[in-house]
């Protein structure tokens, strides 16, 4: 695998070449910005999905902060800019961004919960597997670890002959809602995303945190079996799946969104009452 020619410089919060030369900053799409709300003792780290942005998590963040939680919604490297930018990123960059945000919250909050949408749930599960004693709980919203699409077997080949294919975003039943997402799917990064999902499946047994999974039976992007596999494999004794019937994949924006917000807050609130 070719080495990524860029690295993220924490001191300047920007991308530089391996030799240290600073790159021209890529503009972030309007609405795709990271967010941080509230200052309560209990925090929720919100992680969006692949090719998506924090926009898909912002309404949930607003809901949680209005109920006393501190909320941080990160933007994964390569997201909210261009699909070409995402094609230059690595799974190590995505997990580093989330892990750094988690540790920063853990250093100043009594409890930290991880909330991931789609592929964001895979990133949260990786953190929960490696820091089981520090994660207060995990909420997986339409989690995506693997696909049943037969084209997955062609991913290694496709990434060598094409840079992108038509996008798969906006899997939303509600006609009035739109997800801020790329209209092209970057296949190089997509291949890395699928490989990372396999890694997470292999480490699910290390997850011991209380877990809530919310998934629509009508999800066209992340097959509902993703949630069932997670539920059946993790070591958590406190775990539950909530099934939806009116929404598609982006359940934070879709018809059942209010129910998603309520169940997410209830899950966190019941497991952190001693912190308030």
QUIJOWO-V445475 format. One record per residue. N is the residue number from 1. PSI is psi in whole degrees, 0 to 359 (none if undefined). OMEGA is omega as a letter, one per 40 degrees, with the letter a starting at -180 (999 if undefined). D_LAST is the distance of its C-alpha to the last C-alpha in Angstrom with 1 decimal. Layout:
[[N | PSI | OMEGA | D_LAST] [N | PSI | OMEGA | D_LAST]]
This chain:
[[1 | 135 | a | 48.2] [2 | 141 | i | 48.7] [3 | 136 | i | 46.4] [4 | 125 | a | 44.2] [5 | 357 | a | 45.9] [6 | 157 | i | 42.7] [7 | 155 | a | 39.7] [8 | 126 | a | 36.4] [9 | 111 | a | 36.4] [10 | 331 | a | 32.9] [11 | 319 | a | 34.3] [12 | 355 | a | 35.6] [13 | 44 | i | 33.3] [14 | 169 | a | 36.5] [15 | 137 | a | 39.0] [16 | 162 | i | 42.1] [17 | 167 | i | 45.1] [18 | 335 | i | 45.4] [19 | 355 | i | 47.7] [20 | 357 | a | 45.0] [21 | 129 | a | 46.4] [22 | 137 | i | 43.7] [23 | 156 | i | 43.9] [24 | 130 | a | 44.0] [25 | 136 | i | 40.6] [26 | 130 | a | 40.4] [27 | 141 | i | 39.0] [28 | 135 | a | 35.9] [29 | 143 | i | 36.4] [30 | 128 | a | 35.1] [31 | 348 | a | 31.9] [32 | 9 | a | 31.3] [33 | 153 | i | 29.3] [34 | 161 | i | 26.1] [35 | 155 | i | 22.9] [36 | 120 | a | 19.6] [37 | 146 | i | 17.2] [38 | 166 | a | 13.9] [39 | 28 | i | 12.0] [40 | 170 | a | 8.3] [41 | 345 | i | 6.9] [42 | 133 | a | 8.0] [43 | 152 | i | 11.7] [44 | 125 | i | 14.5] [45 | 119 | a | 18.0] [46 | 128 | a | 20.6] [47 | 121 | a | 24.2] [48 | 179 | a | 27.1] [49 | 179 | a | 30.3] [50 | 131 | a | 33.8] [51 | 358 | i | 35.8] [52 | 194 | a | 32.8] [53 | 172 | i | 30.6] [54 | 343 | i | 27.0] [55 | 323 | a | 28.4] [56 | 345 | a | 27.9] [57 | 348 | a | 24.2] [58 | 315 | i | 23.5] [59 | 321 | i | 23.1] [60 | 320 | i | 20.5] [61 | 317 | i | 18.7] [62 | 317 | a | 19.0] [63 | 315 | a | 17.7] [64 | 320 | a | 14.5] [65 | 329 | i | 13.8] [66 | 345 | a | 14.5] [67 | 23 | i | 11.6] [68 | 2 | a | 9.0] [69 | 155 | i | 9.9] [70 | 139 | a | 12.1] [71 | 135 | i | 15.4] [72 | 127 | i | 18.7] [73 | 110 | a | 21.9] [74 | 162 | i | 24.6] [75 | 116 | a | 28.4] [76 | 143 | i | 30.3] [77 | 135 | i | 33.5] [78 | 357 | a | 36.5] [79 | 147 | a | 34.5] [80 | 18 | i | 34.7] [81 | 270 | i | 38.0] [82 | 156 | i | 41.0] [83 | 332 | i | 41.8] [84 | 320 | i | 44.3] [85 | 315 | a | 41.5] [86 | 328 | a | 39.5] [87 | 345 | i | 42.7] [88 | 357 | a | 42.7] [89 | 169 | a | 39.2] [90 | 161 | i | 38.3] [91 | 328 | i | 35.7] [92 | 323 | i | 34.9] [93 | 320 | a | 34.0] [94 | 313 | a | 31.6] [95 | 326 | i | 29.7] [96 | 318 | i | 29.7] [97 | 316 | a | 28.1] [98 | 320 | a | 25.3] [99 | 320 | i | 24.9] [100 | 317 | i | 24.9] [101 | 320 | i | 22.1] [102 | 313 | a | 20.1] [103 | 324 | i | 20.7] [104 | 319 | i | 19.9] [105 | 317 | a | 16.4] [106 | 332 | a | 16.0] [107 | 341 | a | 17.2] [108 | 3 | i | 14.5] [109 | 152 | a | 11.3] [110 | 324 | i | 9.5] [111 | 144 | i | 10.5] [112 | 125 | i | 13.3] [113 | 145 | i | 14.8] [114 | 130 | a | 18.4] [115 | 114 | a | 19.9] [116 | 136 | i | 23.7] [117 | 128 | i | 26.4] [118 | 238 | i | 29.9] [119 | 336 | i | 30.9] [120 | 330 | i | 27.5] [121 | 325 | i | 26.4] [122 | 318 | i | 29.0] [123 | 319 | i | 27.7] [124 | 320 | i | 24.2] [125 | 324 | i | 25.8] [126 | 318 | i | 27.8] [127 | 316 | a | 24.8] [128 | 326 | i | 23.1] [129 | 326 | a | 26.5] [130 | 341 | i | 26.8] [131 | 59 | a | 23.3] [132 | 333 | a | 22.3] [133 | 353 | a | 20.1] [134 | 343 | a | 18.1] [135 | 118 | a | 17.4] [136 | 334 | i | 14.4] [137 | 162 | a | 16.3] [138 | 134 | i | 19.2] [139 | 118 | i | 20.2] [140 | 118 | a | 24.0] [141 | 109 | a | 25.4] [142 | 54 | a | 29.2] [143 | 143 | i | 29.2] [144 | 112 | i | 32.5] [145 | 331 | a | 33.9] [146 | 162 | i | 37.5] [147 | 151 | i | 40.0] [148 | 359 | a | 42.8] [149 | 125 | a | 44.9] [150 | 342 | i | 48.2] [151 | 347 | i | 48.4] [152 | 330 | a | 45.9] [153 | 341 | a | 48.9] [154 | 357 | a | 50.5] [155 | 315 | i | 47.6] [156 | 327 | i | 49.2] [157 | 316 | a | 52.4] [158 | 321 | a | 51.1] [159 | 345 | i | 49.3] [160 | 344 | a | 52.7] [161 | 350 | i | 54.5] [162 | 145 | i | 52.0] [163 | 334 | a | 49.2] [164 | 163 | i | 47.5] [165 | 169 | i | 47.8] [166 | 142 | a | 46.6] [167 | 164 | a | 42.9] [168 | 15 | a | 40.8] [169 | 179 | i | 37.9] [170 | 38 | i | 37.1] [171 | 78 | a | 37.2] [172 | 131 | i | 35.8] [173 | 321 | a | 37.2] [174 | 116 | a | 36.0] [175 | 348 | a | 39.0] [176 | 358 | a | 37.0] [177 | 142 | i | 34.5] [178 | 140 | i | 35.4] [179 | 136 | i | 33.9] [180 | 103 | a | 34.6] [181 | 155 | i | 36.4] [182 | 144 | i | 39.6] [183 | 357 | i | 42.7] [184 | 145 | i | 44.1] [185 | 114 | a | 42.8] [186 | 112 | a | 43.4] [187 | 332 | i | 45.0] [188 | 310 | i | 44.8] [189 | 326 | i | 41.0] [190 | 322 | i | 40.9] [191 | 318 | i | 42.8] [192 | 323 | i | 40.3] [193 | 316 | i | 37.4] [194 | 320 | i | 39.2] [195 | 321 | i | 39.8] [196 | 321 | i | 36.2] [197 | 320 | i | 35.3] [198 | 320 | i | 37.7] [199 | 317 | a | 36.1] [200 | 320 | i | 32.7] [201 | 320 | a | 34.3] [202 | 339 | a | 35.8] [203 | 10 | a | 32.5] [204 | 327 | a | 30.4] [205 | 341 | a | 30.8] [206 | 352 | a | 28.7] [207 | 121 | a | 25.5] [208 | 356 | a | 23.3] [209 | 150 | i | 19.9] [210 | 138 | a | 18.7] [211 | 132 | i | 20.8] [212 | 127 | i | 21.2] [213 | 131 | i | 24.6] [214 | 123 | a | 25.7] [215 | 143 | i | 29.4] [216 | 139 | i | 32.2] [217 | 346 | a | 35.4] [218 | 20 | i | 37.3] [219 | 123 | i | 36.0] [220 | 355 | a | 39.1] [221 | 308 | i | 37.6] [222 | 109 | a | 35.4] [223 | 139 | a | 37.1] [224 | 339 | i | 34.7] [225 | 339 | i | 35.9] [226 | 312 | a | 33.6] [227 | 322 | a | 30.6] [228 | 319 | i | 32.6] [229 | 316 | i | 33.6] [230 | 310 | a | 30.1] [231 | 317 | a | 28.9] [232 | 344 | a | 31.9] [233 | 326 | a | 31.9] [234 | 157 | a | 28.4] [235 | 359 | a | 27.6] [236 | 136 | i | 24.2] [237 | 331 | i | 24.2] [238 | 97 | a | 21.3] [239 | 149 | a | 23.0] [240 | 146 | i | 24.2] [241 | 132 | i | 26.5] [242 | 121 | a | 26.4] [243 | 138 | i | 29.8] [244 | 156 | a | 30.7] [245 | 349 | a | 34.2] [246 | 351 | a | 34.5] [247 | 171 | i | 33.4] [248 | 237 | a | 34.9] [249 | 312 | a | 33.3] [250 | 75 | a | 31.0] [251 | 347 | i | 28.6] [252 | 345 | a | 26.1] [253 | 350 | a | 28.9] [254 | 189 | a | 31.0] [255 | 322 | a | 31.5] [256 | 15 | a | 28.6] [257 | 319 | a | 26.1] [258 | 322 | i | 24.0] [259 | 322 | i | 23.7] [260 | 315 | a | 22.8] [261 | 314 | a | 20.0] [262 | 315 | a | 18.7] [263 | 323 | i | 19.1] [264 | 313 | i | 17.4] [265 | 317 | a | 14.2] [266 | 318 | i | 14.4] [267 | 312 | a | 14.9] [268 | 316 | a | 12.0] [269 | 317 | a | 9.5] [270 | 336 | a | 11.1] [271 | 12 | i | 11.0] [272 | 20 | a | 7.4] [273 | 328 | a | 5.7] [274 | 350 | a | 5.7] [275 | 351 | a | 3.8] [276 | none | 999 | 0.0]]
